[in-house]
């Protein structure tokens, strides 16, 4: 009865309505209709629509006679060096460097000494001097270079491409090894990575020159038929189709569950203080441990239930696809991935919110969780970058099932650590709350005082 009473209070509250709105909004912006679009792209090869996630549907069986088999993440040193150097030169000329320390854009302007160091890096990579770098030929870099598009003043045709005559093509081939006419790296790939690390240290964490970002933008290569066939085999037989979509679903939802549940925990434990500990809380018929655990389970249920419901938007089209194509899928993929991938994240956020709110009698947990969330977002790559203490597991692609298998041990240890933290936070919450119920603990008053001081200093620092 206590569990259902708490669950009802949560589900009919304003803060839970806000949680639902933010959760659904994030899902709608990132994942809504992703499954339908992949299925559509696999059925109609002539459609103008192409998969926005992969550039070509993972459900489409490759044809040996196809002109292209799509692209895959692949570390090709020449391509990475070409794109990284092009991008660094562009930002050096403007002295405007983009960084994303916590997933949000920030402009960095370097001083003269730092600019000189960037210039030395560019000169070493290209083998050119400063004057040459400022007067490069228009076609020194390709017109389209990863995420960079160079707009030239030549006469492009109606499709925006440059027409090259046969004689010009032969001349370009002869000039291919001329470092003054086209980019030819003058350093080894290992040395290039060292120079990019040096640039990143000056510009700041989250710049475009970490290897993770360089591989994201320039670590793409055309697949051949054999590679495309292998990707298709893994999708159909290893991933059972639905597991790929379950991973991408969890990747997007984890960002919401890594932050928003803390508001639910804080508000409901703060309500007890504002209500001066209502009769339900003060009643001795409910033990402290029972009360804390029941409320935690009610909040966890309320946070996870809409996640399960949202997964049906992807699961139902996959079931229909399986029925029409005869390809078997894992119908429980979403349930399994949600339980081991997302539930530990939501649990540790709720337990931390519970512990800090009981300890301080103030919304300090919101600030602490926001800092943890921002740090975790900024330090974790989009895929294959899970550590033992990573709050949110990321896998922002439908492909790459091998990354999950390679990191299998780390992933399970990570999830176990998050559940261990959950148990510790709940245990501490029970101990402190029991002392408060008996009137033997004054941490709450001190916590409120420290929270006000911390909040004042935090926001004063931001304003400065």
One Martini backbone bead per residue (centre of mass of N, CA, C, O) as a GRO file, in nm:
protein
  464
    1UNK     BB    1   0.057   0.063  -0.021
    2UNK     BB    2   0.296   0.257  -0.001
    3UNK     BB    3   0.399   0.225  -0.288
    4UNK     BB    4   0.136   0.322  -0.438
    5UNK     BB    5   0.118   0.594  -0.297
    6UNK     BB    6   0.390   0.704  -0.397
    7UNK     BB    7   0.342   0.662  -0.701
    8UNK     BB    8   0.098   0.850  -0.719
    9UNK     BB    9   0.234   1.110  -0.623
   10UNK     BB   10   0.440   1.122  -0.851
   11UNK     BB   11   0.254   1.096  -1.114
   12UNK     BB   12   0.078   1.370  -0.997
   13UNK     BB   13   0.312   1.562  -1.047
   14UNK     BB   14   0.486   1.828  -1.169
   15UNK     BB   15   0.779   1.715  -1.183
   16UNK     BB   16   0.698   1.464  -1.349
   17UNK     BB   17   0.590   1.618  -1.591
   18UNK     BB   18   0.865   1.744  -1.658
   19UNK     BB   19   1.018   1.483  -1.697
   20UNK     BB   20   0.847   1.377  -1.933
   21UNK     BB   21   0.896   1.607  -2.126
   22UNK     BB   22   1.208   1.582  -2.145
   23UNK     BB   23   1.218   1.287  -2.231
   24UNK     BB   24   1.038   1.306  -2.488
   25UNK     BB   25   1.191   1.532  -2.630
   26UNK     BB   26   1.462   1.385  -2.663
   27UNK     BB   27   1.344   1.145  -2.820
   28UNK     BB   28   1.212   1.304  -3.054
   29UNK     BB   29   1.475   1.451  -3.158
   30UNK     BB   30   1.653   1.163  -3.199
   31UNK     BB   31   1.447   0.881  -3.247
   32UNK     BB   32   1.207   0.942  -3.392
   33UNK     BB   33   1.153   0.729  -3.669
   34UNK     BB   34   1.420   0.568  -3.717
   35UNK     BB   35   1.306   0.288  -3.787
   36UNK     BB   36   1.118   0.359  -4.023
   37UNK     BB   37   1.346   0.479  -4.203
   38UNK     BB   38   1.516   0.225  -4.232
   39UNK     BB   39   1.296   0.050  -4.359
   40UNK     BB   40   1.233   0.233  -4.599
   41UNK     BB   41   1.526   0.234  -4.722
   42UNK     BB   42   1.525  -0.085  -4.771
   43UNK     BB   43   1.274  -0.097  -4.974
   44UNK     BB   44   1.348   0.192  -5.123
   45UNK     BB   45   1.609   0.254  -5.339
   46UNK     BB   46   1.476   0.519  -5.501
   47UNK     BB   47   1.458   0.696  -5.279
   48UNK     BB   48   1.536   1.013  -5.153
   49UNK     BB   49   1.568   0.871  -4.902
   50UNK     BB   50   1.806   0.865  -4.636
   51UNK     BB   51   1.971   0.763  -4.391
   52UNK     BB   52   2.057   0.964  -4.112
   53UNK     BB   53   2.260   0.761  -3.970
   54UNK     BB   54   2.424   0.588  -4.222
   55UNK     BB   55   2.340   0.658  -4.544
   56UNK     BB   56   2.241   0.350  -4.515
   57UNK     BB   57   2.075   0.080  -4.474
   58UNK     BB   58   2.117  -0.197  -4.257
   59UNK     BB   59   1.868  -0.368  -4.407
   60UNK     BB   60   2.030  -0.374  -4.670
   61UNK     BB   61   2.118  -0.576  -4.913
   62UNK     BB   62   2.390  -0.617  -5.082
   63UNK     BB   63   2.503  -0.523  -5.408
   64UNK     BB   64   2.744  -0.600  -5.635
   65UNK     BB   65   2.636  -0.358  -5.849
   66UNK     BB   66   2.688  -0.135  -5.675
   67UNK     BB   67   2.834   0.182  -5.641
   68UNK     BB   68   2.759   0.170  -5.326
   69UNK     BB   69   2.822   0.064  -4.960
   70UNK     BB   70   2.904   0.283  -4.801
   71UNK     BB   71   3.004   0.367  -4.468
   72UNK     BB   72   3.284   0.352  -4.233
   73UNK     BB   73   3.465   0.317  -3.961
   74UNK     BB   74   3.803   0.438  -4.040
   75UNK     BB   75   4.155   0.440  -3.997
   76UNK     BB   76   4.298   0.681  -4.213
   77UNK     BB   77   4.571   0.860  -4.200
   78UNK     BB   78   4.550   1.052  -4.450
   79UNK     BB   79   4.260   1.151  -4.389
   80UNK     BB   80   4.307   1.262  -4.105
   81UNK     BB   81   4.537   1.462  -4.176
   82UNK     BB   82   4.383   1.626  -4.382
   83UNK     BB   83   4.145   1.723  -4.201
   84UNK     BB   84   4.301   1.835  -3.954
   85UNK     BB   85   4.471   2.048  -4.106
   86UNK     BB   86   4.248   2.207  -4.240
   87UNK     BB   87   4.102   2.292  -3.977
   88UNK     BB   88   4.341   2.428  -3.833
   89UNK     BB   89   4.394   2.646  -4.047
   90UNK     BB   90   4.122   2.787  -4.033
   91UNK     BB   91   4.139   2.863  -3.726
   92UNK     BB   92   4.407   3.016  -3.736
   93UNK     BB   93   4.324   3.249  -3.930
   94UNK     BB   94   4.084   3.339  -3.718
   95UNK     BB   95   4.127   3.287  -3.418
   96UNK     BB   96   3.894   3.040  -3.400
   97UNK     BB   97   3.804   2.802  -3.154
   98UNK     BB   98   3.637   2.506  -3.119
   99UNK     BB   99   3.459   2.400  -2.825
  100UNK     BB  100   3.330   2.097  -2.622
  101UNK     BB  101   3.343   2.040  -2.298
  102UNK     BB  102   2.997   1.970  -2.258
  103UNK     BB  103   2.859   1.980  -2.559
  104UNK     BB  104   2.923   2.292  -2.587
  105UNK     BB  105   2.978   2.582  -2.730
  106UNK     BB  106   3.313   2.736  -2.765
  107UNK     BB  107   3.521   3.012  -2.785
  108UNK     BB  108   3.871   3.035  -2.881
  109UNK     BB  109   4.137   3.265  -2.801
  110UNK     BB  110   4.460   3.316  -2.884
  111UNK     BB  111   4.761   3.402  -2.827
  112UNK     BB  112   5.055   3.472  -2.975
  113UNK     BB  113   5.215   3.228  -2.867
  114UNK     BB  114   5.003   3.011  -2.944
  115UNK     BB  115   4.994   3.077  -3.244
  116UNK     BB  116   5.289   3.002  -3.296
  117UNK     BB  117   5.251   2.702  -3.223
  118UNK     BB  118   5.046   2.637  -3.444
  119UNK     BB  119   5.229   2.716  -3.678
  120UNK     BB  120   5.447   2.500  -3.625
  121UNK     BB  121   5.261   2.261  -3.671
  122UNK     BB  122   5.185   2.328  -3.966
  123UNK     BB  123   5.473   2.334  -4.078
  124UNK     BB  124   5.548   2.042  -4.007
  125UNK     BB  125   5.321   1.896  -4.165
  126UNK     BB  126   5.363   2.054  -4.456
  127UNK     BB  127   5.655   2.210  -4.507
  128UNK     BB  128   5.577   2.508  -4.462
  129UNK     BB  129   5.549   2.837  -4.452
  130UNK     BB  130   5.374   3.108  -4.367
  131UNK     BB  131   5.335   3.233  -4.648
  132UNK     BB  132   5.227   2.973  -4.785
  133UNK     BB  133   4.977   2.935  -4.596
  134UNK     BB  134   4.847   3.217  -4.705
  135UNK     BB  135   4.912   3.101  -5.030
  136UNK     BB  136   4.726   2.885  -5.129
  137UNK     BB  137   4.592   2.691  -5.331
  138UNK     BB  138   4.266   2.621  -5.395
  139UNK     BB  139   4.352   2.289  -5.431
  140UNK     BB  140   4.507   2.185  -5.178
  141UNK     BB  141   4.231   2.107  -5.091
  142UNK     BB  142   3.959   1.961  -5.094
  143UNK     BB  143   3.642   2.065  -5.141
  144UNK     BB  144   3.572   1.793  -4.987
  145UNK     BB  145   3.644   1.754  -4.621
  146UNK     BB  146   3.432   1.605  -4.475
  147UNK     BB  147   3.308   1.883  -4.286
  148UNK     BB  148   3.443   2.035  -4.532
  149UNK     BB  149   3.373   2.332  -4.739
  150UNK     BB  150   3.495   2.464  -5.036
  151UNK     BB  151   3.462   2.785  -5.182
  152UNK     BB  152   3.502   2.862  -5.506
  153UNK     BB  153   3.582   3.080  -5.798
  154UNK     BB  154   3.526   2.902  -5.990
  155UNK     BB  155   3.347   2.722  -6.249
  156UNK     BB  156   3.078   2.585  -6.168
  157UNK     BB  157   2.846   2.384  -6.205
  158UNK     BB  158   2.511   2.321  -6.144
  159UNK     BB  159   2.616   2.111  -5.900
  160UNK     BB  160   2.895   2.238  -5.773
  161UNK     BB  161   3.118   2.139  -5.961
  162UNK     BB  162   3.432   2.065  -6.097
  163UNK     BB  163   3.568   2.093  -6.410
  164UNK     BB  164   3.792   1.850  -6.564
  165UNK     BB  165   4.024   1.816  -6.777
  166UNK     BB  166   4.236   1.591  -6.906
  167UNK     BB  167   4.495   1.765  -6.885
  168UNK     BB  168   4.454   1.849  -6.590
  169UNK     BB  169   4.457   1.567  -6.469
  170UNK     BB  170   4.750   1.498  -6.543
  171UNK     BB  171   4.876   1.736  -6.391
  172UNK     BB  172   4.774   1.658  -6.108
  173UNK     BB  173   4.925   1.390  -6.087
  174UNK     BB  174   5.212   1.518  -6.108
  175UNK     BB  175   5.143   1.712  -5.839
  176UNK     BB  176   5.076   1.523  -5.592
  177UNK     BB  177   5.389   1.548  -5.458
  178UNK     BB  178   5.344   1.856  -5.424
  179UNK     BB  179   5.338   2.045  -5.131
  180UNK     BB  180   5.255   2.332  -5.271
  181UNK     BB  181   4.977   2.218  -5.419
  182UNK     BB  182   4.941   1.969  -5.220
  183UNK     BB  183   4.864   1.773  -4.970
  184UNK     BB  184   5.165   1.656  -4.788
  185UNK     BB  185   5.274   1.480  -4.549
  186UNK     BB  186   5.579   1.533  -4.326
  187UNK     BB  187   5.463   1.317  -4.128
  188UNK     BB  188   5.383   1.098  -3.918
  189UNK     BB  189   5.117   0.969  -3.756
  190UNK     BB  190   5.234   0.981  -3.470
  191UNK     BB  191   5.324   1.277  -3.488
  192UNK     BB  192   5.047   1.394  -3.549
  193UNK     BB  193   4.916   1.311  -3.278
  194UNK     BB  194   5.106   1.479  -3.104
  195UNK     BB  195   5.028   1.757  -3.230
  196UNK     BB  196   4.726   1.742  -3.163
  197UNK     BB  197   4.766   1.725  -2.857
  198UNK     BB  198   4.904   1.999  -2.834
  199UNK     BB  199   4.668   2.165  -2.945
  200UNK     BB  200   4.455   2.075  -2.740
  201UNK     BB  201   4.599   2.183  -2.485
  202UNK     BB  202   4.571   2.484  -2.576
  203UNK     BB  203   4.263   2.502  -2.649
  204UNK     BB  204   4.109   2.244  -2.532
  205UNK     BB  205   3.879   2.055  -2.420
  206UNK     BB  206   3.678   1.963  -2.698
  207UNK     BB  207   3.812   1.971  -2.948
  208UNK     BB  208   3.894   1.885  -3.294
  209UNK     BB  209   4.191   1.720  -3.191
  210UNK     BB  210   4.090   1.473  -3.108
  211UNK     BB  211   4.074   1.150  -3.200
  212UNK     BB  212   3.770   1.122  -3.176
  213UNK     BB  213   3.698   1.365  -3.362
  214UNK     BB  214   3.867   1.291  -3.610
  215UNK     BB  215   3.718   1.016  -3.654
  216UNK     BB  216   3.434   1.129  -3.683
  217UNK     BB  217   3.503   1.316  -3.943
  218UNK     BB  218   3.765   1.128  -4.089
  219UNK     BB  219   3.679   0.812  -4.006
  220UNK     BB  220   3.593   0.750  -4.319
  221UNK     BB  221   3.494   0.475  -4.540
  222UNK     BB  222   3.461   0.290  -4.803
  223UNK     BB  223   3.290   0.014  -4.882
  224UNK     BB  224   3.290  -0.300  -4.968
  225UNK     BB  225   3.123  -0.578  -5.029
  226UNK     BB  226   3.237  -0.755  -4.799
  227UNK     BB  227   3.186  -0.548  -4.571
  228UNK     BB  228   2.881  -0.514  -4.618
  229UNK     BB  229   2.809  -0.814  -4.577
  230UNK     BB  230   2.913  -0.829  -4.283
  231UNK     BB  231   2.727  -0.613  -4.165
  232UNK     BB  232   2.466  -0.756  -4.238
  233UNK     BB  233   2.516  -1.018  -4.083
  234UNK     BB  234   2.534  -0.889  -3.800
  235UNK     BB  235   2.253  -0.762  -3.797
  236UNK     BB  236   2.082  -1.029  -3.848
  237UNK     BB  237   2.244  -1.258  -3.660
  238UNK     BB  238   2.367  -1.103  -3.406
  239UNK     BB  239   2.148  -0.860  -3.358
  240UNK     BB  240   1.857  -0.920  -3.454
  241UNK     BB  241   1.826  -0.604  -3.529
  242UNK     BB  242   1.706  -0.486  -3.249
  243UNK     BB  243   1.978  -0.432  -3.098
  244UNK     BB  244   2.066  -0.182  -3.255
  245UNK     BB  245   1.818  -0.006  -3.167
  246UNK     BB  246   1.853  -0.039  -2.861
  247UNK     BB  247   2.123   0.107  -2.840
  248UNK     BB  248   2.037   0.382  -2.957
  249UNK     BB  249   1.812   0.433  -2.758
  250UNK     BB  250   1.994   0.429  -2.501
  251UNK     BB  251   2.183   0.658  -2.583
  252UNK     BB  252   1.963   0.884  -2.570
  253UNK     BB  253   1.828   0.826  -2.286
  254UNK     BB  254   2.076   0.850  -2.090
  255UNK     BB  255   2.089   1.163  -2.078
  256UNK     BB  256   1.827   1.192  -1.916
  257UNK     BB  257   1.888   0.980  -1.678
  258UNK     BB  258   2.157   1.145  -1.584
  259UNK     BB  259   1.955   1.394  -1.453
  260UNK     BB  260   1.632   1.425  -1.410
  261UNK     BB  261   1.574   1.239  -1.152
  262UNK     BB  262   1.684   1.434  -0.931
  263UNK     BB  263   1.430   1.613  -0.914
  264UNK     BB  264   1.241   1.406  -0.798
  265UNK     BB  265   1.397   1.343  -0.537
  266UNK     BB  266   1.420   1.628  -0.419
  267UNK     BB  267   1.123   1.716  -0.409
  268UNK     BB  268   1.011   1.474  -0.226
  269UNK     BB  269   1.205   1.529   0.019
  270UNK     BB  270   1.136   1.833   0.053
  271UNK     BB  271   0.834   1.808   0.122
  272UNK     BB  272   0.867   1.703   0.411
  273UNK     BB  273   0.983   1.966   0.520
  274UNK     BB  274   0.751   2.158   0.435
  275UNK     BB  275   0.539   1.957   0.597
  276UNK     BB  276   0.669   1.867   0.868
  277UNK     BB  277   0.639   1.577   0.867
  278UNK     BB  278   0.424   1.377   0.807
  279UNK     BB  279   0.243   1.112   0.923
  280UNK     BB  280   0.373   0.897   0.744
  281UNK     BB  281   0.671   0.953   0.832
  282UNK     BB  282   0.634   0.951   1.157
  283UNK     BB  283   0.534   0.683   1.158
  284UNK     BB  284   0.619   0.378   1.332
  285UNK     BB  285   0.505   0.159   1.123
  286UNK     BB  286   0.754   0.275   0.960
  287UNK     BB  287   1.044   0.207   0.865
  288UNK     BB  288   1.312   0.358   0.741
  289UNK     BB  289   1.406   0.153   0.530
  290UNK     BB  290   1.128   0.112   0.405
  291UNK     BB  291   1.073   0.404   0.322
  292UNK     BB  292   1.321   0.452   0.140
  293UNK     BB  293   1.286   0.207  -0.051
  294UNK     BB  294   0.997   0.259  -0.149
  295UNK     BB  295   1.047   0.537  -0.267
  296UNK     BB  296   1.270   0.457  -0.460
  297UNK     BB  297   1.103   0.246  -0.623
  298UNK     BB  298   0.886   0.446  -0.713
  299UNK     BB  299   1.076   0.636  -0.869
  300UNK     BB  300   1.198   0.422  -1.057
  301UNK     BB  301   0.936   0.338  -1.189
  302UNK     BB  302   0.853   0.621  -1.297
  303UNK     BB  303   1.117   0.651  -1.480
  304UNK     BB  304   1.101   0.366  -1.647
  305UNK     BB  305   0.820   0.328  -1.775
  306UNK     BB  306   0.842   0.534  -2.020
  307UNK     BB  307   1.078   0.386  -2.155
  308UNK     BB  308   0.929   0.128  -2.230
  309UNK     BB  309   0.706   0.271  -2.397
  310UNK     BB  310   0.895   0.408  -2.611
  311UNK     BB  311   1.009   0.138  -2.737
  312UNK     BB  312   0.751   0.062  -2.910
  313UNK     BB  313   0.806   0.256  -3.154
  314UNK     BB  314   1.032   0.041  -3.251
  315UNK     BB  315   0.929  -0.253  -3.210
  316UNK     BB  316   0.674  -0.273  -3.391
  317UNK     BB  317   0.810  -0.233  -3.673
  318UNK     BB  318   0.998  -0.480  -3.636
  319UNK     BB  319   0.778  -0.694  -3.620
  320UNK     BB  320   0.664  -0.633  -3.900
  321UNK     BB  321   0.925  -0.679  -4.056
  322UNK     BB  322   0.954  -0.976  -3.973
  323UNK     BB  323   0.685  -1.075  -4.094
  324UNK     BB  324   0.750  -0.983  -4.397
  325UNK     BB  325   1.063  -1.106  -4.424
  326UNK     BB  326   1.146  -1.352  -4.212
  327UNK     BB  327   1.313  -1.204  -3.999
  328UNK     BB  328   1.455  -1.250  -3.708
  329UNK     BB  329   1.402  -1.125  -3.377
  330UNK     BB  330   1.457  -0.953  -3.071
  331UNK     BB  331   1.192  -0.887  -2.865
  332UNK     BB  332   1.382  -0.835  -2.585
  333UNK     BB  333   1.600  -0.617  -2.632
  334UNK     BB  334   1.491  -0.363  -2.488
  335UNK     BB  335   1.460  -0.481  -2.208
  336UNK     BB  336   1.754  -0.569  -2.163
  337UNK     BB  337   1.895  -0.294  -2.217
  338UNK     BB  338   1.744  -0.124  -2.009
  339UNK     BB  339   1.827  -0.286  -1.754
  340UNK     BB  340   2.158  -0.275  -1.797
  341UNK     BB  341   2.191   0.031  -1.902
  342UNK     BB  342   1.969   0.233  -1.753
  343UNK     BB  343   1.894   0.158  -1.460
  344UNK     BB  344   2.165   0.225  -1.310
  345UNK     BB  345   2.157   0.527  -1.375
  346UNK     BB  346   1.887   0.600  -1.237
  347UNK     BB  347   1.957   0.482  -0.957
  348UNK     BB  348   2.206   0.662  -0.883
  349UNK     BB  349   2.061   0.934  -0.910
  350UNK     BB  350   1.838   0.886  -0.698
  351UNK     BB  351   2.024   0.810  -0.457
  352UNK     BB  352   2.182   1.074  -0.451
  353UNK     BB  353   1.937   1.257  -0.411
  354UNK     BB  354   1.847   1.129  -0.147
  355UNK     BB  355   2.102   1.163   0.027
  356UNK     BB  356   2.154   1.477  -0.002
  357UNK     BB  357   1.872   1.567   0.098
  358UNK     BB  358   1.880   1.434   0.377
  359UNK     BB  359   2.149   1.562   0.471
  360UNK     BB  360   2.074   1.889   0.390
  361UNK     BB  361   1.782   1.995   0.325
  362UNK     BB  362   1.876   2.039   0.018
  363UNK     BB  363   1.938   2.101  -0.341
  364UNK     BB  364   2.240   1.983  -0.386
  365UNK     BB  365   2.202   1.747  -0.593
  366UNK     BB  366   2.167   1.916  -0.848
  367UNK     BB  367   2.454   2.026  -0.861
  368UNK     BB  368   2.612   1.760  -0.848
  369UNK     BB  369   2.477   1.620  -1.093
  370UNK     BB  370   2.543   1.834  -1.304
  371UNK     BB  371   2.849   1.801  -1.284
  372UNK     BB  372   2.862   1.500  -1.350
  373UNK     BB  373   2.719   1.517  -1.625
  374UNK     BB  374   2.914   1.716  -1.763
  375UNK     BB  375   3.172   1.552  -1.727
  376UNK     BB  376   3.075   1.292  -1.866
  377UNK     BB  377   3.007   1.422  -2.140
  378UNK     BB  378   3.303   1.546  -2.196
  379UNK     BB  379   3.474   1.253  -2.142
  380UNK     BB  380   3.278   1.098  -2.341
  381UNK     BB  381   3.237   0.922  -2.598
  382UNK     BB  382   3.008   0.806  -2.842
  383UNK     BB  383   3.202   0.541  -2.854
  384UNK     BB  384   3.395   0.308  -2.691
  385UNK     BB  385   3.424   0.494  -2.383
  386UNK     BB  386   3.422   0.301  -2.138
  387UNK     BB  387   3.436   0.312  -1.794
  388UNK     BB  388   3.416   0.231  -1.462
  389UNK     BB  389   3.281   0.551  -1.401
  390UNK     BB  390   3.059   0.568  -1.604
  391UNK     BB  391   2.743   0.690  -1.622
  392UNK     BB  392   2.723   0.700  -1.949
  393UNK     BB  393   2.647   0.504  -2.209
  394UNK     BB  394   2.787   0.505  -2.540
  395UNK     BB  395   2.612   0.442  -2.883
  396UNK     BB  396   2.606   0.640  -3.177
  397UNK     BB  397   2.506   0.360  -3.337
  398UNK     BB  398   2.400   0.085  -3.529
  399UNK     BB  399   2.671   0.001  -3.525
  400UNK     BB  400   2.928  -0.166  -3.347
  401UNK     BB  401   2.902  -0.445  -3.185
  402UNK     BB  402   3.209  -0.499  -3.122
  403UNK     BB  403   3.234  -0.291  -2.889
  404UNK     BB  404   3.066  -0.447  -2.686
  405UNK     BB  405   3.240  -0.704  -2.682
  406UNK     BB  406   3.513  -0.570  -2.606
  407UNK     BB  407   3.357  -0.416  -2.340
  408UNK     BB  408   3.206  -0.622  -2.160
  409UNK     BB  409   3.351  -0.616  -1.886
  410UNK     BB  410   3.341  -0.312  -1.832
  411UNK     BB  411   3.034  -0.279  -1.844
  412UNK     BB  412   2.964  -0.468  -1.603
  413UNK     BB  413   3.136  -0.326  -1.394
  414UNK     BB  414   3.007  -0.051  -1.421
  415UNK     BB  415   2.717  -0.138  -1.343
  416UNK     BB  416   2.802  -0.250  -1.066
  417UNK     BB  417   2.907   0.017  -0.948
  418UNK     BB  418   2.640   0.173  -0.967
  419UNK     BB  419   2.488  -0.024  -0.776
  420UNK     BB  420   2.677   0.012  -0.537
  421UNK     BB  421   2.627   0.314  -0.500
  422UNK     BB  422   2.329   0.286  -0.450
  423UNK     BB  423   2.350   0.120  -0.188
  424UNK     BB  424   2.519   0.326  -0.028
  425UNK     BB  425   2.325   0.569  -0.043
  426UNK     BB  426   2.086   0.421   0.092
  427UNK     BB  427   2.224   0.346   0.355
  428UNK     BB  428   2.292   0.638   0.440
  429UNK     BB  429   2.002   0.739   0.435
  430UNK     BB  430   1.895   0.558   0.664
  431UNK     BB  431   2.082   0.652   0.889
  432UNK     BB  432   2.018   0.959   0.882
  433UNK     BB  433   1.706   0.941   0.897
  434UNK     BB  434   1.691   0.800   1.169
  435UNK     BB  435   1.823   1.030   1.330
  436UNK     BB  436   1.611   1.244   1.255
  437UNK     BB  437   1.361   1.100   1.376
  438UNK     BB  438   1.518   1.112   1.672
  439UNK     BB  439   1.677   1.397   1.694
  440UNK     BB  440   2.023   1.338   1.629
  441UNK     BB  441   2.028   1.539   1.374
  442UNK     BB  442   2.201   1.847   1.214
  443UNK     BB  443   2.286   1.836   0.909
  444UNK     BB  444   2.066   1.998   0.764
  445UNK     BB  445   2.141   2.285   0.862
  446UNK     BB  446   2.432   2.281   0.763
  447UNK     BB  447   2.365   2.210   0.467
  448UNK     BB  448   2.211   2.468   0.399
  449UNK     BB  449   2.444   2.660   0.452
  450UNK     BB  450   2.651   2.534   0.251
  451UNK     BB  451   2.469   2.558   0.000
  452UNK     BB  452   2.445   2.867  -0.006
  453UNK     BB  453   2.747   2.919  -0.035
  454UNK     BB  454   2.801   2.747  -0.290
  455UNK     BB  455   2.593   2.883  -0.476
  456UNK     BB  456   2.710   3.168  -0.462
  457UNK     BB  457   2.994   3.096  -0.573
  458UNK     BB  458   2.911   2.960  -0.837
  459UNK     BB  459   2.748   3.205  -0.967
  460UNK     BB  460   2.977   3.412  -0.940
  461UNK     BB  461   3.175   3.261  -1.128
  462UNK     BB  462   2.997   3.270  -1.383
  463UNK     BB  463   2.972   3.579  -1.408
  464UNK     BB  464   3.289   3.620  -1.431
   0.00000   0.00000   0.00000
